[in-house]
């Protein structure tokens, strides 16, 4: 049995996000495509006799029950009666950015503990446990590219490849997810499912020209309140992105480029004013 694992805890972007109807549990039904990207936090997990000690370069993360990493450990301990862990998190994914950093961290802790303690639990069973922690956590158990339905926890792996490199622009703005969802008060007709999502399973490679039909409903909420985000998206298009969108409820905006010259030009334009990364889909 090993004593330490080190994990890259990857971010995600949402390629299209439709908010459907209110649920009785306080969530909303959605449909989205989750795409894992190679922008990541680094997590080191070491075994010890008991308890959970958490350390991070992110001072706002505490070693308590508000921390998704600690919550993930407690869920695994309750199920498997394991020993303790030391968790060391190097945070690169900003909070409140729509990149799923906290959810990814929680899923990485679950996968890391499975490996560390040689636990016999399938990805599907881990996903079921992860859905009790947060809506996006199950996606990060298998990652890659998946269709998300329900609250994002009903997952269908996709075999498609969306070609291009991703330019990730992160304004210095935190957008509260609960605030964004609270703006969707009206009961939207869940029968109006976008056909483009349903047809994805038949495709292998998606060209950027087809992605123009994929919209993120949160843009209609976020952009009027944070006009800078709309300007970033417009600039990405003007600089040659084949597709540009808000990720999740924001604040990250990303553009997908097939042309390295345009990508480099856009990188120079946005950096250093914003946190800017080039990422590849995984």
C-alpha positions as a Markdown table, in Angstrom:
| # | Residue | x | y | z |
|---|---|---|---|---|
| 1 | Unk | 0.0 | 0.0 | 0.0 |
| 2 | Unk | 1.4 | 3.4 | -1.0 |
| 3 | Unk | 1.9 | 6.3 | 1.4 |
| 4 | Unk | 1.5 | 9.3 | -0.9 |
| 5 | Unk | -0.2 | 10.3 | -4.1 |
| 6 | Unk | 0.1 | 13.5 | -6.2 |
| 7 | Unk | -2.8 | 14.5 | -8.4 |
| 8 | Unk | -3.3 | 17.1 | -11.1 |
| 9 | Unk | -6.8 | 18.5 | -10.3 |
| 10 | Unk | -8.0 | 19.8 | -13.6 |
| 11 | Unk | -10.4 | 22.6 | -14.4 |
| 12 | Unk | -13.4 | 22.4 | -16.8 |
| 13 | Unk | -15.2 | 24.7 | -19.1 |
| 14 | Unk | -18.9 | 24.5 | -20.1 |
| 15 | Unk | -19.5 | 24.4 | -23.9 |
| 16 | Unk | -23.0 | 25.6 | -23.9 |
| 17 | Unk | -25.3 | 25.6 | -20.8 |
| 18 | Unk | -29.1 | 25.6 | -20.9 |
| 19 | Unk | -30.9 | 26.3 | -17.6 |
| 20 | Unk | -34.2 | 24.5 | -17.7 |
| 21 | Unk | -36.6 | 24.4 | -14.7 |
| 22 | Unk | -36.5 | 24.9 | -10.9 |
| 23 | Unk | -36.4 | 21.8 | -8.8 |
| 24 | Unk | -37.9 | 21.2 | -5.4 |
| 25 | Unk | -34.4 | 20.7 | -3.9 |
| 26 | Unk | -33.4 | 24.3 | -4.7 |
| 27 | Unk | -31.3 | 23.4 | -7.8 |
| 28 | Unk | -32.2 | 23.9 | -11.4 |
| 29 | Unk | -32.2 | 21.3 | -14.1 |
| 30 | Unk | -29.5 | 22.0 | -16.8 |
| 31 | Unk | -28.0 | 20.6 | -19.9 |
| 32 | Unk | -24.4 | 21.3 | -20.7 |
| 33 | Unk | -21.2 | 19.8 | -22.2 |
| 34 | Unk | -18.4 | 19.6 | -19.7 |
| 35 | Unk | -14.9 | 19.8 | -21.2 |
| 36 | Unk | -12.0 | 19.0 | -19.0 |
| 37 | Unk | -8.9 | 21.2 | -19.7 |
| 38 | Unk | -5.2 | 21.0 | -18.6 |
| 39 | Unk | -5.3 | 24.0 | -16.3 |
| 40 | Unk | -4.9 | 22.4 | -12.8 |
| 41 | Unk | -4.4 | 22.6 | -9.1 |
| 42 | Unk | -1.8 | 20.2 | -7.6 |
| 43 | Unk | -2.9 | 18.0 | -4.7 |
| 44 | Unk | -0.6 | 15.8 | -2.5 |
| 45 | Unk | -2.3 | 13.3 | -0.2 |
| 46 | Unk | -0.4 | 11.4 | 2.4 |
| 47 | Unk | -1.6 | 8.6 | 4.7 |
| 48 | Unk | -1.5 | 9.0 | 8.5 |
| 49 | Unk | -3.1 | 7.2 | 11.4 |
| 50 | Unk | -6.2 | 9.4 | 11.8 |
| 51 | Unk | -7.9 | 12.7 | 11.0 |
| 52 | Unk | -7.6 | 15.1 | 8.1 |
| 53 | Unk | -5.0 | 18.0 | 8.1 |
| 54 | Unk | -5.4 | 20.4 | 5.2 |
| 55 | Unk | -2.8 | 23.0 | 4.0 |
| 56 | Unk | -2.9 | 25.3 | 1.0 |
| 57 | Unk | -1.4 | 28.4 | -0.6 |
| 58 | Unk | -5.0 | 29.7 | -0.8 |
| 59 | Unk | -5.5 | 31.4 | 2.6 |
| 60 | Unk | -9.2 | 31.5 | 2.2 |
| 61 | Unk | -9.5 | 27.7 | 2.4 |
| 62 | Unk | -9.8 | 26.5 | 6.0 |
| 63 | Unk | -9.2 | 23.0 | 7.5 |
| 64 | Unk | -12.9 | 22.7 | 8.4 |
| 65 | Unk | -16.3 | 21.5 | 7.2 |
| 66 | Unk | -16.7 | 24.4 | 4.7 |
| 67 | Unk | -13.8 | 22.9 | 2.7 |
| 68 | Unk | -14.9 | 20.5 | -0.1 |
| 69 | Unk | -11.6 | 18.6 | 0.3 |
| 70 | Unk | -12.3 | 17.9 | 3.9 |
| 71 | Unk | -16.0 | 17.1 | 3.1 |
| 72 | Unk | -14.7 | 14.6 | 0.5 |
| 73 | Unk | -12.4 | 12.9 | 3.0 |
| 74 | Unk | -15.2 | 12.7 | 5.6 |
| 75 | Unk | -17.5 | 11.0 | 3.0 |
| 76 | Unk | -14.8 | 8.5 | 2.1 |
| 77 | Unk | -14.0 | 7.8 | 5.8 |
| 78 | Unk | -17.6 | 7.3 | 6.6 |
| 79 | Unk | -18.0 | 4.7 | 3.8 |
| 80 | Unk | -14.7 | 2.9 | 4.1 |
| 81 | Unk | -13.5 | 3.3 | 7.7 |
| 82 | Unk | -10.1 | 4.4 | 6.5 |
| 83 | Unk | -7.3 | 6.1 | 8.4 |
| 84 | Unk | -6.3 | 9.7 | 8.1 |
| 85 | Unk | -4.8 | 12.0 | 5.5 |
| 86 | Unk | -2.5 | 15.0 | 5.1 |
| 87 | Unk | -3.7 | 17.1 | 2.2 |
| 88 | Unk | -1.5 | 19.8 | 0.6 |
| 89 | Unk | -3.3 | 21.8 | -2.2 |
| 90 | Unk | -1.4 | 24.2 | -4.5 |
| 91 | Unk | -4.2 | 26.4 | -5.9 |
| 92 | Unk | -3.9 | 27.7 | -9.5 |
| 93 | Unk | -7.6 | 27.8 | -10.5 |
| 94 | Unk | -9.2 | 31.0 | -9.1 |
| 95 | Unk | -12.4 | 30.7 | -7.1 |
| 96 | Unk | -15.7 | 32.0 | -8.4 |
| 97 | Unk | -14.4 | 31.7 | -12.0 |
| 98 | Unk | -16.8 | 29.0 | -13.4 |
| 99 | Unk | -13.9 | 26.6 | -13.9 |
| 100 | Unk | -15.0 | 24.0 | -11.3 |
| 101 | Unk | -11.9 | 24.2 | -9.1 |
| 102 | Unk | -13.5 | 23.3 | -5.8 |
| 103 | Unk | -15.5 | 20.5 | -7.4 |
| 104 | Unk | -12.4 | 19.1 | -9.1 |
| 105 | Unk | -10.5 | 19.2 | -5.8 |
| 106 | Unk | -13.2 | 17.2 | -4.1 |
| 107 | Unk | -13.3 | 14.6 | -6.8 |
| 108 | Unk | -9.5 | 14.4 | -6.8 |
| 109 | Unk | -9.5 | 13.8 | -3.0 |
| 110 | Unk | -11.9 | 10.9 | -3.6 |
| 111 | Unk | -9.9 | 9.4 | -6.4 |
| 112 | Unk | -6.6 | 9.9 | -4.5 |
| 113 | Unk | -8.0 | 8.2 | -1.3 |
| 114 | Unk | -9.2 | 5.3 | -3.4 |
| 115 | Unk | -5.7 | 4.9 | -4.8 |
| 116 | Unk | -3.9 | 5.6 | -1.5 |
| 117 | Unk | -5.9 | 3.0 | 0.5 |
| 118 | Unk | -6.4 | 0.5 | -2.5 |
| 119 | Unk | -10.2 | 0.8 | -2.1 |
| 120 | Unk | -12.4 | -1.4 | -4.3 |
| 121 | Unk | -14.9 | 1.2 | -5.6 |
| 122 | Unk | -15.9 | 1.8 | -9.2 |
| 123 | Unk | -16.0 | 5.2 | -10.9 |
| 124 | Unk | -19.8 | 4.9 | -11.1 |
| 125 | Unk | -20.0 | 4.3 | -7.3 |
| 126 | Unk | -17.6 | 7.3 | -6.7 |
| 127 | Unk | -19.8 | 9.5 | -8.9 |
| 128 | Unk | -22.9 | 8.5 | -6.8 |
| 129 | Unk | -21.0 | 9.5 | -3.7 |
| 130 | Unk | -19.7 | 12.7 | -5.3 |
| 131 | Unk | -23.2 | 13.8 | -6.2 |
| 132 | Unk | -23.9 | 14.3 | -2.5 |
| 133 | Unk | -21.0 | 16.8 | -2.3 |
| 134 | Unk | -21.8 | 19.1 | -5.2 |
| 135 | Unk | -23.4 | 19.3 | -8.6 |
| 136 | Unk | -20.2 | 19.4 | -10.6 |
| 137 | Unk | -18.2 | 16.9 | -8.5 |
| 138 | Unk | -19.3 | 13.7 | -10.3 |
| 139 | Unk | -18.1 | 15.0 | -13.7 |
| 140 | Unk | -14.5 | 15.2 | -12.4 |
| 141 | Unk | -14.4 | 11.5 | -11.4 |
| 142 | Unk | -14.0 | 10.5 | -15.1 |
| 143 | Unk | -13.5 | 14.0 | -16.7 |
| 144 | Unk | -12.7 | 14.2 | -20.4 |
| 145 | Unk | -15.8 | 15.4 | -22.3 |
| 146 | Unk | -19.3 | 14.5 | -21.1 |
| 147 | Unk | -22.9 | 15.6 | -21.5 |
| 148 | Unk | -24.3 | 16.8 | -18.2 |
| 149 | Unk | -28.0 | 16.7 | -17.4 |
| 150 | Unk | -30.2 | 16.9 | -14.3 |
| 151 | Unk | -28.2 | 19.3 | -12.0 |
| 152 | Unk | -25.1 | 18.3 | -13.9 |
| 153 | Unk | -24.8 | 14.9 | -12.2 |
| 154 | Unk | -26.5 | 12.8 | -14.9 |
| 155 | Unk | -23.5 | 12.2 | -17.1 |
| 156 | Unk | -23.0 | 10.7 | -20.6 |
| 157 | Unk | -19.4 | 10.3 | -21.8 |
| 158 | Unk | -19.1 | 11.7 | -25.4 |
| 159 | Unk | -16.7 | 10.4 | -28.0 |
| 160 | Unk | -16.4 | 13.7 | -29.8 |
| 161 | Unk | -13.3 | 15.8 | -30.2 |
| 162 | Unk | -13.7 | 19.6 | -30.3 |
| 163 | Unk | -10.7 | 20.7 | -32.2 |
| 164 | Unk | -8.7 | 23.8 | -31.1 |
| 165 | Unk | -6.7 | 25.4 | -28.3 |
| 166 | Unk | -8.5 | 27.2 | -25.5 |
| 167 | Unk | -7.6 | 30.7 | -24.4 |
| 168 | Unk | -8.9 | 31.1 | -20.8 |
| 169 | Unk | -9.5 | 34.7 | -19.7 |
| 170 | Unk | -10.2 | 35.2 | -16.0 |
| 171 | Unk | -11.3 | 38.8 | -15.0 |
| 172 | Unk | -10.7 | 39.8 | -11.4 |
| 173 | Unk | -14.4 | 39.3 | -10.6 |
| 174 | Unk | -16.0 | 36.6 | -8.5 |
| 175 | Unk | -19.5 | 35.7 | -9.5 |
| 176 | Unk | -21.6 | 33.9 | -6.9 |
| 177 | Unk | -23.3 | 30.8 | -8.5 |
| 178 | Unk | -26.3 | 31.0 | -6.2 |
| 179 | Unk | -26.8 | 34.7 | -7.2 |
| 180 | Unk | -26.7 | 33.7 | -10.9 |
| 181 | Unk | -29.2 | 30.9 | -10.5 |
| 182 | Unk | -31.5 | 33.0 | -8.4 |
| 183 | Unk | -32.0 | 35.2 | -11.5 |
| 184 | Unk | -33.7 | 32.3 | -13.2 |
| 185 | Unk | -37.0 | 32.7 | -11.4 |
| 186 | Unk | -39.4 | 31.7 | -14.1 |
| 187 | Unk | -40.2 | 28.0 | -14.7 |
| 188 | Unk | -38.6 | 27.5 | -18.1 |
| 189 | Unk | -40.2 | 24.8 | -20.4 |
| 190 | Unk | -37.9 | 21.8 | -20.0 |
| 191 | Unk | -39.4 | 20.3 | -23.3 |
| 192 | Unk | -37.4 | 22.8 | -25.3 |
| 193 | Unk | -34.2 | 20.8 | -25.3 |
| 194 | Unk | -31.6 | 22.1 | -27.7 |
| 195 | Unk | -31.3 | 19.7 | -30.6 |
| 196 | Unk | -27.6 | 20.3 | -31.0 |
| 197 | Unk | -26.9 | 18.8 | -27.5 |
| 198 | Unk | -28.9 | 15.6 | -28.3 |
| 199 | Unk | -27.1 | 15.1 | -31.7 |
| 200 | Unk | -23.6 | 15.2 | -30.1 |
| 201 | Unk | -23.4 | 11.4 | -29.5 |
| 202 | Unk | -23.5 | 10.8 | -33.3 |
| 203 | Unk | -20.5 | 13.1 | -34.0 |
| 204 | Unk | -16.8 | 12.4 | -33.8 |
| 205 | Unk | -15.1 | 15.7 | -34.5 |
| 206 | Unk | -17.0 | 19.0 | -34.0 |
| 207 | Unk | -15.9 | 21.9 | -36.0 |
| 208 | Unk | -15.9 | 25.4 | -34.4 |
| 209 | Unk | -18.5 | 26.5 | -37.0 |
| 210 | Unk | -21.1 | 24.1 | -35.4 |
| 211 | Unk | -20.4 | 25.5 | -31.9 |
| 212 | Unk | -22.0 | 28.8 | -32.7 |
| 213 | Unk | -25.4 | 27.1 | -31.8 |
| 214 | Unk | -24.1 | 26.4 | -28.3 |
| 215 | Unk | -25.0 | 29.2 | -26.0 |
| 216 | Unk | -24.6 | 29.7 | -22.2 |
| 217 | Unk | -27.9 | 31.0 | -20.7 |
| 218 | Unk | -25.9 | 32.7 | -17.9 |
| 219 | Unk | -24.6 | 35.3 | -20.4 |
| 220 | Unk | -28.0 | 36.9 | -20.4 |
| 221 | Unk | -27.8 | 37.3 | -16.6 |
| 222 | Unk | -24.1 | 38.0 | -16.1 |
| 223 | Unk | -23.2 | 40.4 | -19.0 |
| 224 | Unk | -25.7 | 43.1 | -18.2 |
| 225 | Unk | -24.4 | 43.2 | -14.6 |
| 226 | Unk | -20.7 | 42.7 | -15.5 |
| 227 | Unk | -20.4 | 44.4 | -19.0 |
| 228 | Unk | -16.6 | 43.8 | -19.0 |
| 229 | Unk | -17.4 | 40.1 | -19.6 |
| 230 | Unk | -19.3 | 40.9 | -22.7 |
| 231 | Unk | -16.5 | 43.0 | -24.0 |
| 232 | Unk | -14.0 | 40.2 | -23.4 |
| 233 | Unk | -16.2 | 37.8 | -25.4 |
| 234 | Unk | -16.5 | 40.3 | -28.3 |
| 235 | Unk | -12.7 | 40.9 | -28.3 |
| 236 | Unk | -12.1 | 37.1 | -28.5 |
| 237 | Unk | -14.3 | 36.9 | -31.6 |
| 238 | Unk | -12.6 | 39.9 | -33.1 |
| 239 | Unk | -9.2 | 38.4 | -32.5 |
| 240 | Unk | -10.1 | 35.2 | -34.4 |
| 241 | Unk | -11.7 | 32.8 | -31.9 |
| 242 | Unk | -13.9 | 30.3 | -33.7 |
| 243 | Unk | -16.0 | 30.1 | -30.6 |
| 244 | Unk | -16.2 | 32.1 | -27.4 |
| 245 | Unk | -18.4 | 31.7 | -24.3 |
| 246 | Unk | -18.8 | 32.3 | -20.6 |
| 247 | Unk | -17.9 | 29.1 | -18.6 |
| 248 | Unk | -20.5 | 28.1 | -16.1 |
| 249 | Unk | -22.0 | 31.1 | -14.3 |
| 250 | Unk | -18.7 | 32.9 | -14.8 |
| 251 | Unk | -16.5 | 34.9 | -14.5 |
| 252 | Unk | -14.2 | 33.0 | -16.9 |
| 253 | Unk | -14.6 | 33.7 | -20.6 |
| 254 | Unk | -12.8 | 31.3 | -23.1 |
| 255 | Unk | -12.2 | 31.3 | -26.8 |
| 256 | Unk | -11.3 | 28.3 | -28.9 |
| 257 | Unk | -8.7 | 28.9 | -31.6 |
| 258 | Unk | -7.6 | 26.8 | -34.6 |
| 259 | Unk | -4.9 | 29.2 | -35.6 |
| 260 | Unk | -1.8 | 29.7 | -33.5 |
| 261 | Unk | -1.0 | 33.1 | -34.9 |
| 262 | Unk | -4.4 | 34.4 | -33.8 |
| 263 | Unk | -4.1 | 32.7 | -30.5 |
| 264 | Unk | -0.7 | 34.3 | -29.8 |
| 265 | Unk | -2.1 | 37.7 | -30.8 |
| 266 | Unk | -5.1 | 37.3 | -28.5 |
| 267 | Unk | -2.8 | 36.1 | -25.6 |
| 268 | Unk | -0.8 | 39.3 | -26.0 |
| 269 | Unk | -3.9 | 41.4 | -26.1 |
| 270 | Unk | -5.4 | 40.1 | -22.9 |
| 271 | Unk | -2.2 | 39.6 | -20.9 |
| 272 | Unk | -1.2 | 40.9 | -18.4 |
| 273 | Unk | -4.4 | 42.8 | -17.8 |
| 274 | Unk | -6.2 | 39.5 | -17.0 |
| 275 | Unk | -5.2 | 36.1 | -15.7 |
| 276 | Unk | -4.8 | 34.4 | -19.1 |
| 277 | Unk | -3.9 | 30.8 | -19.8 |
| 278 | Unk | -3.6 | 28.6 | -22.9 |
| 279 | Unk | -5.1 | 25.2 | -22.3 |
| 280 | Unk | -5.8 | 22.0 | -24.2 |
| 281 | Unk | -8.9 | 19.8 | -24.0 |
| 282 | Unk | -8.3 | 16.5 | -22.3 |
